[in-house]
Amino acid sequence: MLLERESPLEVLLSSERRAAAGHGSTVLLEGEAGIGKTCLLQEFAERADKRCRVLWGGCEALFTPRPLGPLQDMAQLLDPCVAALLDQAAAPERLFPALLKALQHAEGTTVLLFEDVHWADNATLDLVKYLGRRISLLRAMLVLSARSDELSAGHPLAYVLGDLATTSVTRITLGPLSPGAVTVLAEQAGRGDPDLYRITEGNPFFVSELLANSEIAPGEIPDSIREAVWARLSRLTAGEREVLEMISIVPGSVEPWLIRRLLGIESDALVDQCVARGLLRQDDQGALTFRHELARQATLERLSPSLQRSLHRKVEAAISELPAAQTTAMLSRRVHHAAGADDGARVLELAPQAAAQAARLGAHREAASHLATALKYVAQAPPAIAAQLYEDWAYEAGLALLVYDSIIEARHRAIAIWRELGRVDKVAGNLRWLSRLHWRRGEGEQAEQFANQAVREAEKLPPGPELAMAYSTRSQLHMLHYRFDDAIDWGLRAISLADQLREVETRVHALNNVGTALLFTDRPGGRQRMEESLALALEHGFHDHASRAYTNFAEYAVVVKDFVLAERLLAEGIAFCTRHDLDSAAQYLLGRQAELRMEQGRFREAVTIGQGVMSLERLPIVMHLPALTVLGRVRMRLGDPDGLGLLHKALQEGLPTGEAQRIMPVRMALAEAAWLAGDTCGSHEQLMALAAMELDNFRSWDIGELAVWWKRCGMAGQLQAPIERIPWPRSAEFRGDPSSAATEWIRLGLPYEAALALMQVRGGDEGTALARAVAMLEKIEARPAAVMTRKLARQMGVGDQLPKIRRGPYAASRHHPLGLTQHEQQVLVLIAEGKSNKEVARSLSRSPRTIEHQVSSVLSKFNAANRMEVLLRLRAEPWLLNES
């Protein structure tokens, strides 16, 4: 009987009814241990519609959780294809879409119950995010239960839920029972204990456990719930206690075959007695669990350390006797029990296998955990195995953990051992990874030092894959630091060797480096190489390489003002990254999209996009710098007071990278801000700092911008830079023809740049030029520049030629960032609500054929294959729904 749970039960049933109508959702059921989460879910499963499948799976308190434990529990009942992929330890990019397809084609409604997700592995959390982002279009419901006292602000589940659309997540928090409900339960048990509520504070498990202790007289309250459990255990038979002690050593459920193998066939009767007493629960497959996890933990604590080790050893041995296919599926459990038995040799054998399995499933945090368990026994391992453990842990931890000091230390340990063993190839590989790690930390000098060492080590061996990637890594670092000639040289070496070795991935990586370098130095062949790198990455499923190709190619298009190419690459790239849940890469590309909107004079859209990116937590600095820089620059141009603060923050974050692409745009923005404010010293300070950099390595468009501002700010002396490389229209203004520069800026679609160029016109045409500039600036709400232009006109005596000062707020022209028409935006709103084409047609009083065309157009402009991908974009870019 459930007391005081009618409201949360109705929330669950209501969510199930909405899911049956095609509007799925995620429900998080949280509360402290023993609060009755499982009982509520059991009642929900019984009351759910009979056409609804309710599938159960759970996470366990293993030292290292099973990868995708809940899915493994339910896979056989869910779909044979999903179960087969799980058995193969298929990668998430194959497994997750297969699960999604199974849910899409399932008859009726499917409810997936993931219990105890506070213990979830990384792959399970990835699955929750994957399904949670797509579930609103499914006849499915994802129910997660978790202990609220385990869900701190930094818990990974909190981050996952934060990544889901708030409209598709329902949170249910179970509170304790009231004093009245506790009294009812006590009366039903024939106990009248006035202190029961005070001692239990309404926790249903505590209440039921104490009420089950019928031999304890009223008023005789145990000091703690642990003692209550122990008191009950002490009154059991020796056989019953042995069964419970053996089961307590196994987190989660225990299969009947395992109990028989451990305790013999005669244990069946004892198990039945424990179930009859209410100490254990048995599911439909016969698997046993304690009635509550707290009871299992209390039982386990009674066992001496030596007995615990002995029981762990017995369990691992029993599992190891199963057929190979079954033992492989239980690798995480075997590692858990081998570690519990303190069997170093067994851990060293099993943990690397479990780590490899977890990594294939995308559970990199769990892979690192397994390897960390093995490293506790590294002194027992032969040198080669020890070195490989350090290396493998560093790789997995680098993907899942932010512990760079420990990772770097592990790489150095691996290098030391490999050197002693004469494994030059392994030394080179770890040096290359050290280079990458230091680059991520913004430590450019160390990054290049280790990259150079990697090449030197790899060159001691016959040419092989390690040398090819070492060459490409060196090429990448040169490219990032604008040493384009060196980037091309090393990249071509990498490509040549990769082709000899038929190493496609290295070729993709190196083509990107070379293509980017050629593009930014205006040499032929750059575009073809970038397009080949992107095509190969897409063909071979190298998602990270594909996102990197979109990133570099799109940045080039924005820098050289090829806005048609930029629009296509950004649209495709953002859609690709969204489709494959590459969140950081998607946000980086959105930063570039904000930059494009800024250049187009669509300042309000640029602010909206930039704010959206910066609102995300945990985004690496390099990934949010483009958005932060644009946000600061646009706010400064709009006259917002926080613009300068954002720019100084961007400079503070960009300087440690040592990369001109992170520093130059910020200093140029600060120089512009000082110029607009009449702060000559401030603008000169920023320009001098830029002039002190290696200008020979700057991109031609960067040199052009610096040269023009050098002239505008009246800098003394000549700029020592390759001015002959300045592209048109910068060179037109620099050489004294700002009118032609403005004409070209207008043709390219950059109204703000056109207006600034018009402000430089002299020689009798300044009145007309300044009037045009004011009109452009006020149209795009560039207040500080408009005020400066009017002041300049008055000083020149041509103020009467300017348009009258507008009263009230500016009304800038607004466009949808993806070019949706007004009618298409109305359709988009209804798509976001989950309405079908017929429902959209009825809502908007349009013909079904018209709506079909408009929905198709929306999908096309989103670069989306289906409605689900549109919803994924709206989750990451909510402003796409609100623009008008």
Secondary structure, DSSP 4 states (H G I P E B T S, - for coil): ---S-HHHHHHHHHHHHHHHTT--EEEEEEESTTSSHHHHHHHHHHHS-TTEEEEEEE----SSPPTTHHHHHHHHHH-HHHHHHHHTT--HHHHHHHHHHHHHH-SSEEEEEEE-GGG--HHHHHHHHHHHHHGGGSSEEEEEEEEGGG--TT-HHHHHHHTS-GGGEEEEE--PPPHHHHHHHHHHTT---TTHHHHHTT-HHHHHHHHH-TTSPTT---SSHHHHHHHHHHTS-HHHHHHHHHHHTSSS-B-HHHHHHHH-TTHHHHHHHHHHTTSEEE-TT--EEESSHHHHHHHHHTS-HHHHHHHHHHHHHHHHTS-HHHHHHTHHHHHHHHHHTT-HHHHHHHHHHHHHHHHHTT-HHHHHHHHHHHHTTGGGS-HHHHHHHHHHHHHHHHHH---HHHHHHHHHHHHHHHHHHT-HHHHHHHHHHHHHHHHHTT-HHHHHHHHHHHHHHHTTSSS-HHHHHHHHHHHHHHHHTT-HHHHHHHHHHHHHHHHHHT-HHHHHHHHHHHHHHHHHTT-TTHHHHHHHHHHHHHHHT-HHHHHHHHHHHHHHHHHTT-HHHHHHHHHHHHHHHHHTT-HHHHHHHHHHHHHHHHHTT-HHHHHHHHHHHHTSSS--HHHHHHHHHHHHHHHHHHT-TTHHHHHHHHHHHHGGG--HHHHHHHHHHHHHHHHHTT-HHHHHHHHHHHHTS-GGGS-HHHHHHHHHHHHHTT-SS---S-GGGPPTTHHHHHTT-HHHHHHHHHHHT-HHHHHHHHTT--SS-HHHHHHHHHHHHHHTT-HHHHHHHHHHHHHHT-GGGSPPPPPS--------TT---HHHHHHHHHHHTT--HHHHHHHHT--HHHHHHHHHHHHHHTT-SSHHHHHHHHHH-THHHH--
